[in-house]
Amino acid sequence: MGTSSPRKAAPTWLVGKLVRLRPLEPNDVALLQRWVNTSPARDFINTRLPFSREQERDWLAHAASDPKTPTFIIQTRRGTDIGVIGLQLDEPRSARATLGISIFERRYWDRGCGTDAVRTLVDGAFRAMPLVRIELVVLADNERAIRCYERAGFAREGVLRRVLYHLGRRKDAVVMSALHEEWLARASR
Ligand SMILES: CC(C)(COP(=O)(O)OP(=O)(O)OC[C@H]1O[C@@H](n2cnc3c(N)ncnc32)[C@H](O)[C@@H]1OP(=O)(O)O)[C@@H](O)C(=O)NCCC(=O)NCCS
């Protein structure tokens, strides 16, 4: 079955228009390890690679159990696993969270899945948690990601100059955020 999950959607899943977000499962270790070590998405992520099976297992165990890191597999509505999305909170009932996303299956880029996954997670998070803002930092030359976040409803806040070391160069990064109050106003329009 490759990366497909034949299971039916559980009621706790977040469902968007193009994708749904399912919880991590212990047997996602091999999938995640393949993705993180081989996907073209690596070129846009600031992580030290490769990840060993043990590191991946530790990452998954932590991400799946810590209330400060709600993390999901992004799945197409037809059941194909295509990436990962999650939040990082300072504390379980924090007012701020940081969003991260990677669609590891390259053939699903530029089809609106990222925008839909971001909207779906942010919408669910603002409903379920007392968050005031959800923020992220993206490399300034990652135009696809910036466009995706803007389409989803994030605003640019500013540029952190030469803040990240990426693929041998120091690069600028853009800070973006979504505010709960703006999100509610958009949703009611
Ligand atoms: C970034 C990512 C999550 C976006 O998801 P996606 O499903 O590809 O994005 P979407 O299709 O929803 O939106 C992408 C938009 O960017 C546009 N785009 C693509 N390449 C672009 C470029 N070079 N310049 C400007 N816009 C670009 C697309 O046309 C689309 O906009 P449109 O629908 O208005 O035409 C996904 O591509 C990904 O995981 N990439 C690799 C890892 C990564 O960059 N993660 C983010 C780290 S901060």
The ligand as a Tripos MOL2 file, in Angstrom:
@<TRIPOS>MOLECULE
LIG
   48    50     1     0     0
SMALL
NO_CHARGES

@<TRIPOS>ATOM
      1 C1          5.6970   24.8770    1.6450 C.3       1 LIG1
      2 C2          4.5910   23.8400    1.4480 C.3       1 LIG1
      3 C3          4.0590   23.3770    2.7930 C.3       1 LIG1
      4 C4          3.4430   24.4940    0.6700 C.3       1 LIG1
      5 O1          2.4490   23.5430    0.4160 O.3       1 LIG1
      6 P1          1.8750   23.4140   -1.0690 P.3       1 LIG1
      7 O2          0.7500   22.4620   -1.0220 O.co2     1 LIG1
      8 O3          2.9810   23.1390   -2.0120 O.co2     1 LIG1
      9 O4          1.3540   24.9240   -1.2990 O.3       1 LIG1
     10 P2          0.0260   25.4470   -1.9740 P.3       1 LIG1
     11 O5         -0.1980   24.7340   -3.2810 O.co2     1 LIG1
     12 O6         -1.0860   25.4260   -1.0040 O.co2     1 LIG1
     13 O7          0.4280   26.9710   -2.2230 O.3       1 LIG1
     14 C5          1.6270   27.2680   -2.8630 C.3       1 LIG1
     15 C6          1.5020   28.5680   -3.6360 C.3       1 LIG1
     16 O8          2.8020   29.0300   -3.9580 O.3       1 LIG1
     17 C7          2.8850   29.2580   -5.3480 C.3       1 LIG1
     18 N1          4.2730   29.0910   -5.7280 N.ar      1 LIG1
     19 C8          4.9500   27.9620   -5.9960 C.ar      1 LIG1
     20 N2          6.2320   28.2430   -6.3010 N.ar      1 LIG1
     21 C9          6.3490   29.5940   -6.1910 C.ar      1 LIG1
     22 C10         7.4190   30.4990   -6.3870 C.ar      1 LIG1
     23 N3          8.6430   30.0720   -6.7270 N.pl3     1 LIG1
     24 N4          7.1890   31.8190   -6.2190 N.ar      1 LIG1
     25 C11         5.9650   32.2790   -5.8570 C.ar      1 LIG1
     26 N5          4.9040   31.4580   -5.6580 N.ar      1 LIG1
     27 C12         5.1020   30.1260   -5.8290 C.ar      1 LIG1
     28 C13         1.9100   28.2620   -5.9380 C.3       1 LIG1
     29 O9          1.5440   28.6120   -7.2560 O.3       1 LIG1
     30 C14         0.7810   28.3970   -4.9500 C.3       1 LIG1
     31 O10         0.0660   29.6100   -5.1010 O.3       1 LIG1
     32 P3         -1.2770   29.7520   -5.9780 P.3       1 LIG1
     33 O11        -2.1520   28.6060   -5.6190 O.co2     1 LIG1
     34 O12        -1.8230   31.0680   -5.6070 O.co2     1 LIG1
     35 O13        -0.8380   29.6580   -7.4010 O.co2     1 LIG1
     36 C15         5.1100   22.6080    0.6440 C.3       1 LIG1
     37 O14         5.3990   22.9970   -0.6950 O.3       1 LIG1
     38 C16         6.3410   21.9960    1.2780 C.2       1 LIG1
     39 O15         6.2100   21.2550    2.2350 O.2       1 LIG1
     40 N6          7.5490   22.3350    0.7620 N.am      1 LIG1
     41 C17         8.7960   21.7700    1.2490 C.3       1 LIG1
     42 C18         9.0920   22.0420    2.7400 C.3       1 LIG1
     43 C19         8.8850   23.4790    3.1590 C.2       1 LIG1
     44 O16         9.2160   24.4130    2.4430 O.2       1 LIG1
     45 N7          8.3030   23.6420    4.3500 N.am      1 LIG1
     46 C20         8.0540   24.9470    4.9230 C.3       1 LIG1
     47 C21         9.2210   25.3690    5.7530 C.3       1 LIG1
     48 S1          8.8990   26.9390    6.5630 S.3       1 LIG1
@<TRIPOS>BOND
     1     1     2 1
     2     2     3 1
     3     2     4 1
     4     2    36 1
     5     4     5 1
     6     5     6 1
     7     6     7 2
     8     6     8 1
     9     6     9 1
    10     9    10 1
    11    10    11 2
    12    10    12 1
    13    10    13 1
    14    13    14 1
    15    14    15 1
    16    15    16 1
    17    15    30 1
    18    16    17 1
    19    17    18 1
    20    17    28 1
    21    18    19 ar
    22    18    27 ar
    23    19    20 ar
    24    20    21 ar
    25    21    22 ar
    26    21    27 ar
    27    22    23 1
    28    22    24 ar
    29    24    25 ar
    30    25    26 ar
    31    26    27 ar
    32    28    29 1
    33    28    30 1
    34    30    31 1
    35    31    32 1
    36    32    33 2
    37    32    34 1
    38    32    35 1
    39    36    37 1
    40    36    38 1
    41    38    39 2
    42    38    40 1
    43    40    41 1
    44    41    42 1
    45    42    43 1
    46    43    44 2
    47    43    45 1
    48    45    46 1
    49    46    47 1
    50    47    48 1
@<TRIPOS>SUBSTRUCTURE
     1 LIG1         1 GROUP 0 **** ****
